[in-house]
Amino acid sequence: MRHCKRGRKLNRTSSHRKALLRNLAISLVTHKRIKTTLPKAKELSPFVERLITYAKKDNLSGYRLILKNLPGKSGKEVANILVNQIAPNYKSRNGGYTRIIKLENRKNDNAKVSLIEFVDFQDESSKDEAEQPDTSEKE
C-alpha cells in the first residue's frame, strides 16, 4: 500500500527527478508559460508555488531558500526574477500562483500535454502591448 507517499516518480531516479523539476521551474520563471506533459506539470506546480512563497518573504532567508532549491548561476538569475518581478504581483494572493491548462494529446505517443503558466501575471512587455491603441481601423 502507498499510504502517505507523496509525489510522482515520473519513471526517473530521485536525482534525475530533482534535476527535471529544477529545469522546468527555471524555464517556467523565465518564459512565464511552458508546455509539458500533465504529470510533470502537476509535480511542478507545488514546487514553483513554494518558490514564489519564499520570494514573497522579501528577505535574505527567502532568497537563500530559493537558491537552495535552484543552485547555480541560472538559479541566481531566476531568484532575482522571482523576488523583483513575480513576487510583487502576488503580495495579496495566498497561494494558487500557477494554472494548468489541459491541451490535446501529443500525436507521437498520445501523452497528455498541458500548459502551465502564472495566474494574472502582467509582464512589462504585455503591459506595453495592452496600453498601445489599435491603429488598424477598417473603413
N, C-alpha and C positions, 0 to 999 in steps of 0.2 A: 504494500500500500504506500501511497505517496503523500501521506499526511504531512502538512507543514513544510512542503518542498516548494520553494518559490522559484519562479523564473523558468524560462525555456532553455533547453540545451542547444538548440539550433544545429544539432549534429556536428558540434565542434568541441575541441578541448577547452578547458577553462581559460587558458592563456589566449587562445585564438578568439574566444568569445569576448574576452575583455578588450582585445585589440579591435575587434569588429565594432563594439559599442563606442569605443573612443573615436574611431574613424568616422562612424556615422554621426556622432554628436558634433564633431568638428565640421563636417560637411553641412549639417543642418544649421549650425550657427552662422557659417559663412554665407551660405546660399539662401537661407530663410525658408526653404522648402526643398524636399528631396523625394524622389520616387524610389521605393524599395518594396520588398515583399511584406505582407501583412504581419507575420510573426516577428520579423525584425523591427517593424515599426512599433508594434505593441511592447517590445522589450526596450526600445529606445525612448519611448515617451516618459516613463518614470525617471530614467537616467538623466535626461535633459531637464526635466522639471525640477529635479533636485539641484542641478547646477544653477538654474535660474533662481531658486530659493537662496542658495549660497550667495549669488551675486546681489540679491536684494538687500542682504545684510550691510553691504557697502562699507566693510571694514577689512582690515588685513587678514583676519581669520577666515572670512568668507572667500577672499581671494586665494588664500593658501589651500583651502579645501577644494577649490576648483582646480588648482594646479596639481593637487594630489590625484584627482581623477583624470586629468588631462595633462600628463607630463610632456616635457619637450618644448621646443621653440614654437611649434604651432599651437600648443596648449596655452602659452603666454599670450599669443595674439588673440586666441579665442576668449581667454579670460578678460582681456581688455574690451573686446566687443561685448561680451556679456555684461560687464559692470557698467560700461559707459553708454551703450546703445540700447540693449534689450531690456535689462532690468528696470530702468526708469519708466518704461511703458507699462510695467506690471506692478507698480508700487501699491496700487489699491486693490489688486486682484489676489485672492488667496488660493492659488493652485489653478490647474486647468489651463496651462500656458500653451499646450500643443493640441492640434486637431489631426485626426487620422481620417482621410477620405478614401474609401474603397474604390478602386478602378477595376477595369476588366481584367480577366486573367491573361497572363503572358502567353503569347502564341506558341513559343518554343516548348515549354514544359508544363503549361497550364497552371503555373503558380499564381496564387492570389497576390495581386500587386496593389499597393496603396500609396497615397501621397500623404506625407507628414509635413505639417507646417505650423508656424506660430499663429496663435489666435490674436486677432486685432493688432497685428504688428504694422506700424507705419514707418517705413524707411524714408530717408531723406529724398531719395530718387523718386519714390512713389508719391511723396508729398508734392514735389515739383510738378509731376505729371498731372496731379489732381488740381493744382492751382491754375495751370495754364488753360485758358478757354479754348474751345474747339473752333478753329478758324476756317474749317472746310464746310462752308454753308452751301446748300444746294438751292439752285434757283428754279 
